């Protein structure tokens, strides 16, 4: 049924997004980029790609932040275009995607306020996809209750927030817990939602979100070593929609060091290679995660008539921006030997 | 000439580094050289002149900035005038000057923008403050009238407390804002109206309702100097109790993008403030105006020459891009350029080079060498405004292989002619001719720079013009003109003017009524002088007659055009020194076509030339004759006999046609095979086959073949691999080619029947239009008839122009195009060439909005 009706509402945007996807830099583009000597060369090279003249009006000594900003602006513009043209169902799906950025922004603002940074400076650093009207008022709040009652109650992520109202004071630890609780709730909710969007979307998005959940589980476990987070509290932060749930998560909940994490993961063939530290590989765990994420997202494009492509496109493009920034940083800091540590997409 | 592409030479230029730039500039103005990229392996940013290009990019950025500013200010930049297009050569010095000037202008304007922005912001703040003061005054007055308000009582006390406190300098809004040291009091400010709702909600939630808020709308919209957006704003004043809460309110206000203004609680002080603010606003306005004026003057100065500068930078950039394609000779301090140029233009190029040397006073002139080359040369047809349109049609199908016969030449006549066969109508032809005469007469003025759509109120309908690009139409004006003229001619032959015949010479028929029939029967007395007798228009059997006539005519012209196409092959073969292919390919093809379709044409003409009524025989059906010529060779049904000896002739022709097929199939591969054998006998094969057959120790060995070896594609065992595959490829190619030719000769002939079909459709449509729209109006009498005729004529004319000229014209154009591309070109035209694209400034001057030609 999907193949009959999908294109009525989403055919145009599907085409658009697949077109955008074919503009993603290929390996030969990256080879050219890595040969650049200066950022101006980089600009010249990027001008020949889909980025076009996005840096055209920037005065000459380029900063990597400008590149990031402009690239992100372009991506956001593309996303907004898709969002504006989307039908109700797709629009809701796209909104779901933006919730994760909202969570990031909220956490950023709270942390910033805690460290008494300037609100406007913080606002500039927020991701434009996660902006909402009353976001600036976040810095007024001093405790969680207030935070919720003043601002968040009318945002779409309010239901997620309700679960962490028990935490009282806003300190580093609590913010971290809030972030992870929010993410857990968000991921579970998003996962539930994608499972209602027809079999293909459910399958593709399920794969991606399961991995996302598992990644969070592993990250939380590893990062909690040596902190005062109790094992019970840690287990409460694990999203329950991943592949690791319930068996793997319960093992991880008991883990005390890296080796135990590895043992717990060992049973899952897809994830085993994350910890296979072969000789000569210098990739960090995070890079491996990114690689696998890119692989999953790329796979989303192999299927037709589902919403996963929109999510995958955004994630691939973000990875691409991370790559460009990495290369740009390497060039700017004259660290040519590490320039090839980007994650190729196509 | 248009018959063949011009001779192209590969030239090599040694240009001393000092004068490289002016030399390339000069060649760019000349526009006769296509430069080759000599460093294809070098990355774009590793080339020699990347620095210069980057500098020019920067200049372009500045120009864009200035242009933007000019546009915002609403000054019209002075358009380029003709002589500036091809301005004198620009020296390095001038470019440096320009850069300095641009930088200076940019800096000045940016500075002015900045100061203007700050002033504007100040002005804005002050005017907001004035609004706040005015509106809050209203609040306070309202409040004073209700003295029982407890809030107000406290607030009054508070203001008494404050009264003795001298307020800080009102200019410093920041300080003033902090002056709210009141424990209980109010906060006043301005907030964008769109955020009012959220603002209120958050305040309410944050303070749990412990506040009293009042707001008023500011009537005049405020323009934000940063983004140029118009924002509607509200003035608000919040009363609340307690230092903490006031702090919180302030914080919320700030985070919501509201601006707070100090308002004194003392009414007198407020009045004073208001007066001060007003006077300061006046002052600021003066300053602002003068800044704006200076900026405007500066910008209009820039606007004078910005277009010229932009062009200059653009040309300069193109020059450096070209120079990046050159080789740098370290020893001789010279750039080496290679490129194609028409052999005829070498002289003008040398002349131009000499001119550069003289002008720059360089001691070493650039040197031009002509190189021999085996590379495929680009195809260059010199066209003028008349032939360009026709050549474009051919090029759209495929650019001619270097120096093969160019169908563009024949297209000039055959295209309008085939078009006219389908479009034949004196009236429609004359309408289009009229429009085109006007366009050609006003050619210069209509040659607009506007590359987009232009609504042109000529006799072509506006809805058509707006959908087709004016350029396209204008570019093909001579073609359309010829098409229209030819349509008038064919219209005369068809004797058709808006579906009505012209009876200029008096019909050749005399009519009398026969008693046993209802209808009148015409008796032919003489032949009408030009075209078809007008009497046919009214005849019952008009369609029968016209269909048969137009169908046969279509076939005749089609066969003629195809045979003509085949004969052109001969010119190609002779030119490329492949005379043997004339016998191997061209002659069997021509014989095949002639023996079947040439015979058909002959039969048509023969049948026309016999007066069958006078002979007293039934005219035989040509279609059956042709079919039975193959189905039952050697016999002709007695009722179908055209002429004596027909059966024998037909047998001969069929045999001839059948013979042609193996001839086409085998002869060419055999020749190719023989050639390769000869090459090998002369010992050349090692040179050729070295690459592929190093492993084969039998390379030089030759096995003799028998004559038919070509057919099977199995070469001798001793041949190298490459040779072998190549040969079997040739055979396969030839088989496909032959089958295609034989089959297509039938389908192509049938395809020319579209000449009849479209012409029929056109005539019928115009007849229907006349009968249904205009003819009805003629039957009415009196005043009503006049009005009806007025309306009907309008409708008829409009439909004629839209449907018959516009749509039918397009469809006839399309079919004429197809007949040329498929039926005609496939007979001889390879079209595997590459167009010659010289480096010429004129090109991108046009792309920049110059005249489209």
Contacts between the chains, C-beta under 8 A, distances in Angstrom:
chain1	res1	chain2	res2	distance
A	32	B	43	6.7
A	35	B	43	6.4
A	36	B	45	6.6
A	37	B	45	7.6
A	40	B	45	8.0
A	40	B	54	6.1
A	41	B	45	4.2
A	44	B	44	6.1
A	44	B	45	5.0
A	44	B	50	7.7
A	44	B	54	7.7
A	45	B	44	7.3
A	45	B	45	6.8
A	48	B	44	7.3
A	56	B	61	6.8
A	56	B	64	7.8
A	57	B	61	6.0
A	57	B	64	6.7
A	57	B	65	7.4
A	59	B	58	7.7
A	59	B	61	7.2
A	60	B	54	7.8
A	60	B	58	5.7
A	119	B	254	7.3
A	119	B	255	5.6
A	133	B	195	7.1
A	133	B	198	5.1
A	134	B	198	5.2
A	134	B	201	7.9
A	134	B	202	5.8
A	134	B	256	7.8
A	136	B	255	3.8
A	136	B	256	6.0
A	136	B	257	7.2
A	137	B	202	5.0
A	137	B	206	7.6
A	137	B	252	5.8
A	137	B	255	5.2
A	137	B	256	6.4
A	138	B	255	7.8
A	139	B	251	7.3
A	139	B	255	5.8
A	140	B	206	6.2
A	140	B	248	6.4
A	140	B	251	5.2
A	140	B	252	5.4
A	140	B	255	6.5
A	146	B	206	7.6
A	149	B	205	5.9
A	150	B	202	6.0
A	150	B	205	5.0
A	150	B	206	4.8
A	151	B	202	6.8
A	153	B	205	7.5
A	154	B	201	7.4
